[in-house]
Amino acid sequence: MSEQPFAFQRKNYVLMMIGIAVVIVGFILMSGGGSEDPNEFSDAIFSFRRITLAPLLVMFGYGFIMYAILFKGKKESSDNPDQKSHDK
């Protein structure tokens, strides 16, 4: 039975976890701002944090997750005789 290498390396998983944490923080920042009395309107829902910062964090987090998925680690150099240097 031949062993196939994993699709992702440890660094990919670490980067994905960081991206997921950023997305979660963005959604937490987006929450709240409601009024305790349903008949009273609260302007807190239009704050910079909820309208601008939180959506940017969520988009950055998703972009970071895509980068983590596409990230390719450094290849280990092998002493393959078929690959000759043409530095002459």
Secondary structure, DSSP 4 states (H G I P E B T S, - for coil): -PPPPPSS-HHHHHHHHHHHHHHHHHHHHHS----SSTTS--GGGGSHIIIIIHHHHHHHHHHHHHHHHH--PPPPP---TTS-----
